[in-house]
Amino acid sequence: MLRFEAGAHLADGNGFALLAFEPDDPPLGYIETLAAELFLKSSRDMARLSTAYVNLGTVAMSGPSR
């Protein structure tokens, strides 16, 4: 969970997961909504999710300390 003070981030909608499997299997993105579960595999979608994941880590680490 991010503190409000951490500011804006790229994952402001639903949560998501990056799924990795065996080395020869491509990774998947997973998003759960009220209507359905989405499994994403295109390189464009995976790039977006990966960028959002890195952004979350950066925002979480750079926020004010308690």
Biopython code that builds the backbone (N, CA, C, O; Angstrom):
import numpy as np
from Bio.PDB.StructureBuilder import StructureBuilder

atoms = [
    (1, "MET", "N", (0.839, -1.165, 0.000)),
    (1, "MET", "CA", (0.000, 0.000, 0.000)),
    (1, "MET", "C", (0.892, 1.239, 0.000)),
    (1, "MET", "O", (1.890, 1.306, 0.717)),
    (2, "LEU", "N", (0.512, 2.205, -0.812)),
    (2, "LEU", "CA", (1.255, 3.459, -0.875)),
    (2, "LEU", "C", (0.576, 4.511, -0.010)),
    (2, "LEU", "O", (-0.650, 4.587, 0.062)),
    (3, "ARG", "N", (1.392, 5.308, 0.633)),
    (3, "ARG", "CA", (0.845, 6.435, 1.385)),
    (3, "ARG", "C", (0.360, 7.499, 0.407)),
    (3, "ARG", "O", (0.903, 7.628, -0.690)),
    (4, "PHE", "N", (-0.644, 8.250, 0.793)),
    (4, "PHE", "CA", (-1.168, 9.326, -0.044)),
    (4, "PHE", "C", (-0.069, 10.320, -0.391)),
    (4, "PHE", "O", (-0.033, 10.846, -1.504)),
    (5, "GLU", "N", (0.813, 10.575, 0.541)),
    (5, "GLU", "CA", (1.883, 11.544, 0.345)),
    (5, "GLU", "C", (2.879, 11.118, -0.745)),
    (5, "GLU", "O", (3.647, 11.942, -1.241)),
    (6, "ALA", "N", (2.861, 9.839, -1.112)),
    (6, "ALA", "CA", (3.782, 9.356, -2.145)),
    (6, "ALA", "C", (3.456, 9.957, -3.505)),
    (6, "ALA", "O", (4.315, 9.998, -4.386)),
    (7, "GLY", "N", (2.233, 10.418, -3.683)),
    (7, "GLY", "CA", (1.866, 11.093, -4.921)),
    (7, "GLY", "C", (1.334, 10.150, -5.993)),
    (7, "GLY", "O", (1.019, 8.989, -5.733)),
    (8, "ALA", "N", (1.245, 10.683, -7.194)),
    (8, "ALA", "CA", (0.676, 9.945, -8.316)),
    (8, "ALA", "C", (1.587, 8.797, -8.742)),
    (8, "ALA", "O", (2.804, 8.845, -8.563)),
    (9, "HIS", "N", (0.968, 7.770, -9.306)),
    (9, "HIS", "CA", (1.720, 6.631, -9.823)),
    (9, "HIS", "C", (0.992, 6.078, -11.037)),
    (9, "HIS", "O", (-0.143, 6.471, -11.307)),
    (10, "LEU", "N", (1.622, 5.176, -11.767)),
    (10, "LEU", "CA", (1.065, 4.666, -13.018)),
    (10, "LEU", "C", (-0.007, 3.598, -12.835)),
    (10, "LEU", "O", (-0.711, 3.278, -13.793)),
    (11, "ALA", "N", (-0.152, 3.044, -11.654)),
    (11, "ALA", "CA", (-1.130, 1.968, -11.436)),
    (11, "ALA", "C", (-2.298, 2.488, -10.607)),
    (11, "ALA", "O", (-2.605, 1.942, -9.548)),
    (12, "ASP", "N", (-2.943, 3.534, -11.085)),
    (12, "ASP", "CA", (-4.006, 4.154, -10.309)),
    (12, "ASP", "C", (-5.368, 3.491, -10.492)),
    (12, "ASP", "O", (-6.353, 3.936, -9.903)),
    (13, "GLY", "N", (-5.438, 2.444, -11.290)),
    (13, "GLY", "CA", (-6.694, 1.723, -11.494)),
    (13, "GLY", "C", (-6.720, 0.459, -10.660)),
    (13, "GLY", "O", (-6.468, 0.493, -9.456)),
    (14, "ASN", "N", (-7.018, -0.632, -11.292)),
    (14, "ASN", "CA", (-7.061, -1.927, -10.610)),
    (14, "ASN", "C", (-5.661, -2.446, -10.327)),
    (14, "ASN", "O", (-4.683, -2.007, -10.931)),
    (15, "GLY", "N", (-5.583, -3.386, -9.399)),
    (15, "GLY", "CA", (-4.320, -4.062, -9.146)),
    (15, "GLY", "C", (-3.988, -4.991, -10.304)),
    (15, "GLY", "O", (-4.837, -5.288, -11.145)),
    (16, "PHE", "N", (-2.760, -5.436, -10.332)),
    (16, "PHE", "CA", (-2.332, -6.340, -11.405)),
    (16, "PHE", "C", (-1.221, -7.230, -10.880)),
    (16, "PHE", "O", (-0.639, -6.974, -9.825)),
    (17, "ALA", "N", (-0.943, -8.268, -11.628)),
    (17, "ALA", "CA", (0.157, -9.176, -11.300)),
    (17, "ALA", "C", (0.935, -9.482, -12.565)),
    (17, "ALA", "O", (0.366, -9.590, -13.651)),
    (18, "LEU", "N", (2.238, -9.619, -12.411)),
    (18, "LEU", "CA", (3.102, -10.094, -13.488)),
    (18, "LEU", "C", (3.427, -11.546, -13.165)),
    (18, "LEU", "O", (4.003, -11.838, -12.117)),
    (19, "LEU", "N", (3.064, -12.447, -14.053)),
    (19, "LEU", "CA", (3.223, -13.874, -13.815)),
    (19, "LEU", "C", (4.353, -14.431, -14.664)),
    (19, "LEU", "O", (4.386, -14.224, -15.877)),
    (20, "ALA", "N", (5.274, -15.134, -14.032)),
    (20, "ALA", "CA", (6.395, -15.770, -14.732)),
    (20, "ALA", "C", (6.311, -17.276, -14.514)),
    (20, "ALA", "O", (5.948, -17.739, -13.432)),
    (21, "PHE", "N", (6.646, -18.023, -15.541)),
    (21, "PHE", "CA", (6.547, -19.470, -15.487)),
    (21, "PHE", "C", (7.898, -20.099, -15.817)),
    (21, "PHE", "O", (8.936, -19.566, -15.425)),
    (22, "GLU", "N", (7.898, -21.192, -16.511)),
    (22, "GLU", "CA", (9.131, -21.854, -16.925)),
    (22, "GLU", "C", (9.927, -20.931, -17.852)),
    (22, "GLU", "O", (9.344, -20.057, -18.494)),
    (23, "PRO", "N", (11.244, -21.112, -17.933)),
    (23, "PRO", "CA", (12.069, -20.219, -18.756)),
    (23, "PRO", "C", (11.621, -20.102, -20.217)),
    (23, "PRO", "O", (11.774, -19.036, -20.814)),
    (24, "ASP", "N", (11.081, -21.156, -20.797)),
    (24, "ASP", "CA", (10.664, -21.112, -22.201)),
    (24, "ASP", "C", (9.265, -20.545, -22.392)),
    (24, "ASP", "O", (8.867, -20.272, -23.524)),
    (25, "ASP", "N", (8.506, -20.363, -21.310)),
    (25, "ASP", "CA", (7.142, -19.846, -21.405)),
    (25, "ASP", "C", (7.150, -18.330, -21.263)),
    (25, "ASP", "O", (7.862, -17.784, -20.420)),
    (26, "PRO", "N", (6.357, -17.651, -22.089)),
    (26, "PRO", "CA", (6.315, -16.185, -21.982)),
    (26, "PRO", "C", (5.590, -15.754, -20.703)),
    (26, "PRO", "O", (4.712, -16.468, -20.218)),
    (27, "PRO", "N", (5.951, -14.598, -20.159)),
    (27, "PRO", "CA", (5.252, -14.092, -18.978)),
    (27, "PRO", "C", (3.843, -13.629, -19.349)),
    (27, "PRO", "O", (3.546, -13.389, -20.519)),
    (28, "LEU", "N", (2.994, -13.510, -18.354)),
    (28, "LEU", "CA", (1.627, -13.016, -18.546)),
    (28, "LEU", "C", (1.362, -11.891, -17.565)),
    (28, "LEU", "O", (1.937, -11.837, -16.478)),
    (29, "GLY", "N", (0.486, -11.002, -17.971)),
    (29, "GLY", "CA", (-0.036, -10.004, -17.060)),
    (29, "GLY", "C", (-1.439, -10.430, -16.667)),
    (29, "GLY", "O", (-2.177, -10.972, -17.490)),
    (30, "TYR", "N", (-1.810, -10.193, -15.434)),
    (30, "TYR", "CA", (-3.128, -10.580, -14.936)),
    (30, "TYR", "C", (-3.778, -9.389, -14.264)),
    (30, "TYR", "O", (-3.184, -8.753, -13.393)),
    (31, "ILE", "N", (-5.015, -9.087, -14.678)),
    (31, "ILE", "CA", (-5.797, -8.010, -14.084)),
    (31, "ILE", "C", (-7.172, -8.563, -13.777)),
    (31, "ILE", "O", (-7.816, -9.167, -14.635)),
    (32, "GLU", "N", (-7.620, -8.354, -12.552)),
    (32, "GLU", "CA", (-8.946, -8.807, -12.149)),
    (32, "GLU", "C", (-9.860, -7.592, -12.042)),
    (32, "GLU", "O", (-9.527, -6.611, -11.377)),
    (33, "THR", "N", (-11.014, -7.668, -12.702)),
    (33, "THR", "CA", (-11.992, -6.589, -12.646)),
    (33, "THR", "C", (-13.301, -7.145, -12.098)),
    (33, "THR", "O", (-13.410, -8.346, -11.850)),
    (34, "LEU", "N", (-14.288, -6.287, -11.908)),
    (34, "LEU", "CA", (-15.602, -6.756, -11.469)),
    (34, "LEU", "C", (-16.276, -7.619, -12.534)),
    (34, "LEU", "O", (-17.083, -8.490, -12.209)),
    (35, "ALA", "N", (-15.951, -7.382, -13.787)),
    (35, "ALA", "CA", (-16.610, -8.091, -14.883)),
    (35, "ALA", "C", (-15.881, -9.354, -15.325)),
    (35, "ALA", "O", (-16.522, -10.298, -15.788)),
    (36, "ALA", "N", (-14.574, -9.395, -15.196)),
    (36, "ALA", "CA", (-13.825, -10.530, -15.739)),
    (36, "ALA", "C", (-12.376, -10.499, -15.270)),
    (36, "ALA", "O", (-11.912, -9.529, -14.669)),
    (37, "GLU", "N", (-11.685, -11.582, -15.562)),
    (37, "GLU", "CA", (-10.246, -11.639, -15.360)),
    (37, "GLU", "C", (-9.590, -11.466, -16.730)),
    (37, "GLU", "O", (-10.038, -12.051, -17.716)),
    (38, "LEU", "N", (-8.553, -10.680, -16.784)),
    (38, "LEU", "CA", (-7.850, -10.443, -18.039)),
    (38, "LEU", "C", (-6.449, -11.021, -17.949)),
    (38, "LEU", "O", (-5.723, -10.777, -16.985)),
    (39, "PHE", "N", (-6.079, -11.789, -18.959)),
    (39, "PHE", "CA", (-4.715, -12.291, -19.085)),
    (39, "PHE", "C", (-4.101, -11.606, -20.294)),
    (39, "PHE", "O", (-4.596, -11.746, -21.413)),
    (40, "LEU", "N", (-3.033, -10.874, -20.071)),
    (40, "LEU", "CA", (-2.393, -10.087, -21.123)),
    (40, "LEU", "C", (-1.057, -10.714, -21.478)),
    (40, "LEU", "O", (-0.298, -11.135, -20.606)),
    (41, "LYS", "N", (-0.786, -10.768, -22.773)),
    (41, "LYS", "CA", (0.484, -11.373, -23.183)),
    (41, "LYS", "C", (1.217, -10.600, -24.278)),
    (41, "LYS", "O", (2.362, -10.930, -24.588)),
    (42, "SER", "N", (0.602, -9.594, -24.864)),
    (42, "SER", "CA", (1.291, -8.862, -25.928)),
    (42, "SER", "C", (2.488, -8.104, -25.334)),
    (42, "SER", "O", (2.486, -7.740, -24.158)),
    (43, "SER", "N", (3.481, -7.882, -26.150)),
    (43, "SER", "CA", (4.669, -7.178, -25.667)),
    (43, "SER", "C", (4.311, -5.754, -25.240)),
    (43, "SER", "O", (4.912, -5.223, -24.306)),
    (44, "ARG", "N", (3.361, -5.142, -25.897)),
    (44, "ARG", "CA", (2.930, -3.789, -25.535)),
    (44, "ARG", "C", (2.292, -3.776, -24.145)),
    (44, "ARG", "O", (2.621, -2.929, -23.313)),
    (45, "ASP", "N", (1.381, -4.713, -23.898)),
    (45, "ASP", "CA", (0.734, -4.794, -22.590)),
    (45, "ASP", "C", (1.726, -5.127, -21.490)),
    (45, "ASP", "O", (1.668, -4.548, -20.405)),
    (46, "MET", "N", (2.638, -6.057, -21.761)),
    (46, "MET", "CA", (3.633, -6.439, -20.763)),
    (46, "MET", "C", (4.573, -5.273, -20.454)),
    (46, "MET", "O", (4.993, -5.101, -19.310)),
    (47, "ALA", "N", (4.904, -4.474, -21.469)),
    (47, "ALA", "CA", (5.757, -3.305, -21.255)),
    (47, "ALA", "C", (5.046, -2.288, -20.354)),
    (47, "ALA", "O", (5.665, -1.696, -19.470)),
    (48, "ARG", "N", (3.751, -2.092, -20.583)),
    (48, "ARG", "CA", (2.982, -1.158, -19.744)),
    (48, "ARG", "C", (2.942, -1.628, -18.298)),
    (48, "ARG", "O", (3.174, -0.838, -17.382)),
    (49, "LEU", "N", (2.650, -2.909, -18.086)),
    (49, "LEU", "CA", (2.580, -3.441, -16.731)),
    (49, "LEU", "C", (3.949, -3.399, -16.055)),
    (49, "LEU", "O", (4.048, -3.062, -14.875)),
    (50, "SER", "N", (4.988, -3.733, -16.786)),
    (50, "SER", "CA", (6.339, -3.697, -16.217)),
    (50, "SER", "C", (6.738, -2.281, -15.827)),
    (50, "SER", "O", (7.345, -2.070, -14.778)),
    (51, "THR", "N", (6.399, -1.316, -16.665)),
    (51, "THR", "CA", (6.696, 0.086, -16.364)),
    (51, "THR", "C", (5.936, 0.533, -15.122)),
    (51, "THR", "O", (6.496, 1.211, -14.260)),
    (52, "ALA", "N", (4.666, 0.157, -15.027)),
    (52, "ALA", "CA", (3.867, 0.511, -13.843)),
    (52, "ALA", "C", (4.454, -0.132, -12.590)),
    (52, "ALA", "O", (4.486, 0.497, -11.532)),
    (53, "TYR", "N", (4.916, -1.375, -12.697)),
    (53, "TYR", "CA", (5.506, -2.078, -11.550)),
    (53, "TYR", "C", (6.766, -1.362, -11.052)),
    (53, "TYR", "O", (6.942, -1.153, -9.852)),
    (54, "VAL", "N", (7.624, -0.997, -11.981)),
    (54, "VAL", "CA", (8.849, -0.286, -11.616)),
    (54, "VAL", "C", (8.500, 1.072, -11.005)),
    (54, "VAL", "O", (9.110, 1.488, -10.020)),
    (55, "ASN", "N", (7.520, 1.758, -11.590)),
    (55, "ASN", "CA", (7.091, 3.052, -11.067)),
    (55, "ASN", "C", (6.570, 2.922, -9.641)),
    (55, "ASN", "O", (6.879, 3.765, -8.799)),
    (56, "LEU", "N", (5.794, 1.893, -9.352)),
    (56, "LEU", "CA", (5.282, 1.687, -7.991)),
    (56, "LEU", "C", (6.420, 1.516, -6.995)),
    (56, "LEU", "O", (6.395, 2.088, -5.905)),
    (57, "GLY", "N", (7.412, 0.730, -7.376)),
    (57, "GLY", "CA", (8.565, 0.544, -6.500)),
    (57, "GLY", "C", (9.303, 1.834, -6.247)),
    (57, "GLY", "O", (9.735, 2.099, -5.125)),
    (58, "THR", "N", (9.449, 2.628, -7.266)),
    (58, "THR", "CA", (10.144, 3.912, -7.135)),
    (58, "THR", "C", (9.364, 4.877, -6.247)),
    (58, "THR", "O", (9.934, 5.528, -5.372)),
    (59, "VAL", "N", (8.059, 4.963, -6.479)),
    (59, "VAL", "CA", (7.222, 5.862, -5.683)),
    (59, "VAL", "C", (7.186, 5.410, -4.231)),
    (59, "VAL", "O", (7.244, 6.237, -3.322)),
    (60, "ALA", "N", (7.090, 4.100, -4.008)),
    (60, "ALA", "CA", (7.029, 3.588, -2.639)),
    (60, "ALA", "C", (8.319, 3.873, -1.891)),
    (60, "ALA", "O", (8.281, 4.208, -0.707)),
    (61, "MET", "N", (9.456, 3.748, -2.554)),
    (61, "MET", "CA", (10.737, 3.958, -1.891)),
    (61, "MET", "C", (11.082, 5.432, -1.711)),
    (61, "MET", "O", (11.855, 5.783, -0.820)),
    (62, "SER", "N", (10.516, 6.295, -2.550)),
    (62, "SER", "CA", (10.886, 7.709, -2.490)),
    (62, "SER", "C", (9.943, 8.539, -1.637)),
    (62, "SER", "O", (10.174, 9.734, -1.447)),
    (63, "GLY", "N", (8.888, 7.930, -1.121)),
    (63, "GLY", "CA", (7.936, 8.672, -0.304)),
    (63, "GLY", "C", (8.557, 9.084, 1.020)),
    (63, "GLY", "O", (9.603, 8.566, 1.411)),
    (64, "PRO", "N", (7.916, 10.008, 1.704)),
    (64, "PRO", "CA", (8.447, 10.473, 2.991)),
    (64, "PRO", "C", (8.471, 9.341, 4.013)),
    (64, "PRO", "O", (7.566, 8.507, 4.043)),
    (65, "SER", "N", (9.487, 9.313, 4.834)),
    (65, "SER", "CA", (9.582, 8.258, 5.849)),
    (65, "SER", "C", (8.743, 8.632, 7.057)),
    (65, "SER", "O", (8.460, 9.805, 7.302)),
    (66, "ARG", "N", (8.357, 7.625, 7.796)),
    (66, "ARG", "CA", (7.538, 7.864, 8.989)),
    (66, "ARG", "C", (8.390, 7.976, 10.208)),
    (66, "ARG", "O", (7.872, 8.178, 11.307)),
]
sb = StructureBuilder()
sb.init_structure("model")
sb.init_model(0)
sb.init_chain("A")
sb.init_seg("    ")
for serial, (resi, resn, name, xyz) in enumerate(atoms, 1):
    if name == "N":
        sb.init_residue(resn, " ", resi, " ")
    sb.init_atom(name, np.array(xyz, "f"), 0.0, 1.0, " ", f" {name:<3s}", serial, name[0])
structure = sb.get_structure()
